[in-house]
């Protein structure tokens, strides 16, 4: 979670297919599941060969139909749960499931079997479960924080000043909005050049910006 905390709402989490491994005690031997001997490699070889020989565009109507079904099921659960994070994560999980189905279809010699559908259905559910289990709450928090920040939105500094104001008032307002005081003079010169404000006339020809009084040319 720490690795993804800065990109929780940017897409990487949804684009990765997640899974877990069984927890074990510290120091225990790494478990090995299944027997991967010569017999296993020989039985797997035809599927690998099919994948290696594949080329061009592959279309599998069964995989597409399954993706449509799972999409509708995900949408139904989203409506019932009213969980926006689940809905967003389900979109990419559905694409991942479809691509997996196409790979298995090709590996199986362009033959669709019920076992492929069963695996894809389980795989997609498991993928979404892992994402919700490990990232769901963090994504929701990041989105809430983002909403709170975005509600402030950009605003015109000039709009917060009275019709007649001093250099010091502008400087104070900049500091209040997390801007540096150093840029006050440059901003005022820009406003003067654009005609947003004018300087109040003074007998002093060499009056500095910091000593001047300004007024808005329009509200």
Buried (B, 14 or more C-beta within 10 A) or exposed (E): EEEBEEEBBEEEBBEEBBEEEEEEEEEEEEEEEEEEEEEEEEEEEEBEEBEEEBEEEEEBEBBEEBBEEBBEBBBEBBEEEEBEBBBBBBEBBBBBBBBBBBBBBBBBEEEBEEEBBEBBBEBBBBBBBBBBEBBBEBBBEBBEEEEEEEEEEEEEBBEEBEEEBBBEBBBEBBEEEEBEEEEBBEBBEEBBEEEBBEEEEEEEEEBEBEEBBBEBEEE
